[in-house]
């Protein structure tokens, strides 16, 4: 295995590890929105509770989307690494 290939494989693995770590961070972002009692007897407490719930749902969807995209990046980097290794192996056998 050439020095260049070793360098490229190391760089790909570093990127894949970073994507894996970041995608895991998005997985644990679920929570529970406060209900109307959390806002007390203030005017508009029901609307604030509804808005908090809407915001939480939007944040959860964004985290799910971002996590999924980072997982796709990780899979793609793995496929690139396997392709580079296979190509190098084929070149060595020639």
RACOR-V610070 format. One record per run of one state. SS is the DSSP state (~ for helix, > for strand, _ for the rest). FROM is the first residue (numbers start at 1). LEN is the number of residues. If there is no record, write none. Layout:
BEGIN
ss:SS from:FROM len:LEN
ss:SS from:FROM len:LEN
END
This chain:
BEGIN
ss:_ from:1 len:2
ss:~ from:3 len:25
ss:_ from:28 len:8
ss:~ from:36 len:4
ss:_ from:40 len:5
ss:~ from:45 len:49
ss:_ from:94 len:1
END
